[in-house]
Amino acid sequence: MNLSSLLSKEISKKRKSKLKKEKSKKQKIQEEIAVPDTPDNVVENVEEPLTPKQLQISNLSDKEIENRLKEYNAFDSESNRIEKVKKLWYLDKQKDKEERYKIQRDKESKVDKLFRLDEITNLKYKSKLLIQLRVYIKFLVNSWDQYVQDPTVEDESNQRELLDTTKIELVVLLYNLRSDKLNDDMVTSLSTIVYYLQSKEYLKANESYIKLSIGNVAWPIGVSGYNIHERSADSKITGESNTANIMIDEPTRKWMTAIKRLITFHEQHPDISTIDSS
């Protein structure tokens, strides 16, 4: 194979890799910010080894696999057995994912949207706070989205670009909230920020954000942080955390920056970014 062919092959490989990454990024944004896409009836890389779940499906008879695929309206008589197994596995996986998202959306639709001081400082309410945070963050993003769509908005293109960047950077945070992978200090700080935004106390919201960004816990004013952690008295008073800012990874830095943009948007447009308490 000559040099020209090698270069062509390498360029093609990189192009496919880039497209795959862009598709994956877009899907994650849609899953966290909006409604998930309908799954494609396509299975890529059929030459890859079967996973344990695929092996389990492979134990089904040809007729059982055919009937399952027909339920998805995805049966293709031209596909070989391995392709059918992987296609059925993919469709089952997407179905399970959609069901999990439905459960999550049901929780979010029923949760109380207003944050309360006594709940922010009590660990037993953490699961509720995680759902509340997802609801409020998505509410602000959607409010910003609607604002950008207004034809009277000045500098619409820059606003749209900034909003799209914010959506991408928030995906990690929304995922961590849904999967309960955010540490208690950050949940407390984010909840405190939102509490002040809902109260339209923007100075306190920004002060709480600064604490979060430098690695300290942003306790609500007048609260000492009981029921969250067993800390020394000094730690509770100062709001110091064991999470040093220098240890925060790049994705976390990005979603923190995205949160600051949402604070700014709320402060500039309180009339369209105030959530309905009903």
VENQUIKA-V655641 format. One record per residue. N is the residue number from 0. SS is DSSP state (helix for helix, strand for strand, loop for the rest). PHI is phi in radians with two decimals (none if undefined). D_CENTER is the distance of its C-alpha to the mean C-alpha in Angstrom with 2 decimals. Layout:
# VENQUIKA-V655641
n,ss,phi,d_center
N,SS,PHI,D_CENTER
N,SS,PHI,D_CENTER
This chain:
# VENQUIKA-V655641
n,ss,phi,d_center
0,loop,none,44.84
1,loop,-1.40,45.49
2,helix,-1.08,43.35
3,helix,-1.07,42.44
4,helix,-1.16,41.12
5,helix,-1.09,39.10
6,helix,-1.10,37.51
7,helix,-1.08,36.77
8,helix,-1.14,35.18
9,helix,-1.16,33.03
10,helix,-1.09,31.88
11,helix,-1.08,31.05
12,helix,-1.12,29.07
13,helix,-1.17,27.00
14,helix,-1.11,26.46
15,helix,-1.12,25.17
16,helix,-1.11,22.86
17,helix,-1.13,21.46
18,helix,-1.10,21.03
19,helix,-1.14,19.26
20,helix,-1.14,16.72
21,helix,-1.13,16.23
22,helix,-1.13,15.85
23,helix,-1.13,13.24
24,helix,-1.11,11.18
25,helix,-1.10,11.82
26,helix,-1.12,10.92
27,helix,-1.11,7.37
28,helix,-1.10,7.11
29,helix,-1.12,9.16
30,helix,-1.20,7.48
31,helix,-1.53,4.32
32,helix,-1.60,6.85
33,loop,-2.14,9.96
34,loop,-1.59,11.98
35,loop,-1.06,12.01
36,loop,-1.14,15.04
37,loop,-1.23,18.25
38,loop,-1.12,18.86
39,loop,-1.35,21.59
40,loop,-1.55,24.78
41,loop,-2.34,24.97
42,loop,-2.12,24.91
43,loop,-1.68,25.00
44,loop,0.96,26.86
45,loop,-1.17,29.08
46,loop,-1.45,31.22
47,loop,-1.26,28.74
48,loop,-1.08,29.74
49,loop,-1.27,28.79
50,loop,-1.46,26.20
51,helix,-0.98,27.41
52,helix,-1.14,25.80
53,helix,-1.16,27.48
54,helix,-1.11,30.68
55,helix,-1.11,30.54
56,helix,-1.17,30.33
57,helix,-1.15,33.09
58,loop,-1.34,35.39
59,loop,-1.24,35.44
60,loop,-1.29,38.45
61,helix,-0.99,38.44
62,helix,-1.19,39.04
63,helix,-1.12,36.17
64,helix,-1.10,33.73
65,helix,-1.06,35.27
66,helix,-1.13,34.96
67,helix,-1.12,31.29
68,helix,-1.15,30.55
69,helix,-1.15,32.66
70,helix,-1.08,30.55
71,loop,-1.55,27.66
72,loop,1.00,30.20
73,loop,-2.28,29.55
74,loop,-1.34,32.90
75,loop,-2.30,34.57
76,loop,-1.15,38.08
77,loop,-1.43,38.11
78,loop,-1.32,35.39
79,loop,-1.45,36.63
80,helix,-1.09,35.73
81,helix,-1.08,33.16
82,helix,-1.10,31.34
83,helix,-1.15,31.44
84,helix,-1.06,30.12
85,helix,-1.19,27.11
86,helix,-1.14,26.50
87,helix,-1.14,26.71
88,helix,-1.04,24.40
89,helix,-1.07,21.76
90,helix,-1.17,22.20
91,helix,-1.11,22.14
92,helix,-1.10,18.91
93,helix,-1.14,17.28
94,helix,-1.11,18.99
95,helix,-1.07,17.72
96,helix,-1.11,14.08
97,helix,-1.12,14.87
98,helix,-1.16,16.65
99,helix,-1.12,13.88
100,helix,-1.16,11.67
101,helix,-1.14,14.90
102,helix,-1.06,15.42
103,helix,-1.11,12.06
104,helix,-1.15,12.92
105,helix,-1.10,16.39
106,helix,-1.08,15.48
107,helix,-1.20,13.61
108,helix,-1.27,16.64
109,helix,-1.77,19.07
110,loop,-1.25,17.80
111,loop,-1.14,19.88
112,loop,-1.49,18.16
113,loop,-1.69,20.38
114,loop,-1.46,20.04
115,loop,-2.22,23.29
116,helix,-1.00,24.81
117,helix,-1.15,26.16
118,helix,-1.48,22.84
119,helix,-1.06,20.99
120,loop,-1.73,23.69
121,loop,-2.18,23.96
122,helix,-1.05,22.07
123,helix,-1.20,22.76
124,helix,-1.71,20.39
125,helix,-1.02,17.36
126,helix,-1.06,15.78
127,helix,-1.19,16.43
128,helix,-1.07,15.06
129,helix,-1.05,11.63
130,helix,-1.20,11.65
131,helix,-1.02,13.36
132,helix,-1.11,10.98
133,helix,-1.05,8.10
134,helix,-1.06,11.07
135,helix,-1.26,12.51
136,helix,-1.09,9.85
137,helix,-1.17,9.40
138,helix,-1.08,13.17
139,helix,-1.14,13.85
140,helix,-1.08,12.01
141,helix,-1.17,14.00
142,helix,-1.11,17.05
143,helix,-1.12,16.95
144,helix,-1.05,16.66
145,helix,-1.13,19.68
146,helix,-1.10,21.48
147,helix,-1.13,21.28
148,helix,-1.29,22.68
149,loop,-1.16,25.69
150,loop,-1.12,28.60
151,loop,-1.54,30.12
152,loop,-1.21,27.35
153,loop,-1.41,28.77
154,loop,0.99,27.24
155,helix,-1.06,24.85
156,helix,-1.11,24.13
157,helix,-1.19,23.07
158,helix,-1.08,20.92
159,helix,-1.13,19.18
160,helix,-1.10,18.74
161,helix,-1.16,17.34
162,helix,-1.13,14.88
163,helix,-1.08,13.73
164,helix,-1.11,13.41
165,helix,-1.09,11.42
166,helix,-1.03,8.84
167,helix,-1.08,8.75
168,helix,-1.26,8.76
169,helix,-1.48,5.93
170,helix,-0.99,3.42
171,helix,-1.05,4.97
172,helix,-1.11,5.22
173,helix,-1.09,2.76
174,helix,-1.13,3.60
175,helix,-1.11,6.72
176,helix,-1.19,7.32
177,helix,-1.16,7.36
178,loop,-1.65,9.38
179,loop,0.95,11.40
180,loop,-1.96,11.39
181,loop,-1.76,11.82
182,loop,-1.21,15.55
183,helix,-1.04,17.53
184,helix,-1.07,18.64
185,helix,-1.19,15.31
186,helix,-1.09,14.53
187,helix,-1.07,18.05
188,helix,-1.14,17.77
189,helix,-1.10,14.67
190,helix,-1.13,16.37
191,helix,-1.12,19.57
192,helix,-1.03,18.29
193,helix,-1.14,17.05
194,helix,-0.99,20.36
195,helix,-1.25,22.32
196,helix,-1.12,20.53
197,helix,-1.13,21.34
198,loop,-1.52,24.84
199,loop,1.04,25.00
200,loop,-1.73,26.13
201,helix,-1.22,24.69
202,helix,-1.09,26.84
203,helix,-1.19,25.57
204,helix,-1.10,21.91
205,helix,-1.22,22.55
206,helix,-1.11,24.58
207,helix,-1.17,21.84
208,helix,-1.12,19.44
209,helix,-1.06,22.22
210,helix,-1.05,22.54
211,helix,-1.06,18.91
212,helix,-1.21,19.24
213,loop,-1.70,22.48
214,loop,1.68,21.33
215,loop,-1.80,23.00
216,loop,-1.45,21.97
217,loop,-1.67,22.03
218,loop,-1.28,24.04
219,loop,-1.06,24.98
220,loop,-1.01,28.52
221,loop,1.52,31.16
222,loop,-2.05,29.09
223,loop,-1.69,29.82
224,loop,1.47,26.79
225,loop,-1.24,28.55
226,loop,1.16,27.01
227,loop,-1.79,24.10
228,loop,-2.48,25.88
229,loop,-1.54,29.47
230,loop,-2.05,30.14
231,loop,-1.23,33.39
232,helix,-1.05,34.65
233,helix,-1.08,34.32
234,helix,-1.12,30.67
235,helix,-1.18,29.93
236,helix,-1.25,31.93
237,helix,-1.44,30.55
238,loop,1.38,26.91
239,loop,-1.27,26.97
240,loop,-2.15,24.40
241,loop,-1.36,24.80
242,loop,-1.62,21.70
243,loop,-1.26,23.39
244,helix,-1.04,21.65
245,helix,-1.15,23.20
246,helix,-1.55,21.32
247,loop,-1.22,17.80
248,loop,-1.39,16.36
249,helix,-1.11,15.55
250,helix,-1.01,11.72
251,helix,-1.18,12.04
252,helix,-1.01,14.69
253,helix,-1.18,12.74
254,helix,-1.24,9.99
255,helix,-1.12,13.11
256,helix,-1.11,14.86
257,helix,-1.12,12.29
258,helix,-1.08,12.79
259,helix,-1.09,16.48
260,helix,-1.12,16.37
261,helix,-1.18,15.06
262,helix,-1.07,17.90
263,helix,-1.09,20.31
264,helix,-1.08,19.45
265,helix,-1.08,20.00
266,helix,-1.15,23.17
267,helix,-1.41,24.49
268,loop,-2.35,23.77
269,loop,-1.12,24.04
270,loop,-1.21,25.66
271,loop,-1.85,22.71
272,loop,-2.06,19.89
273,loop,-1.69,21.47
274,loop,-1.38,19.86
275,loop,-1.29,22.28
276,loop,-1.36,23.22
277,loop,-1.34,24.41
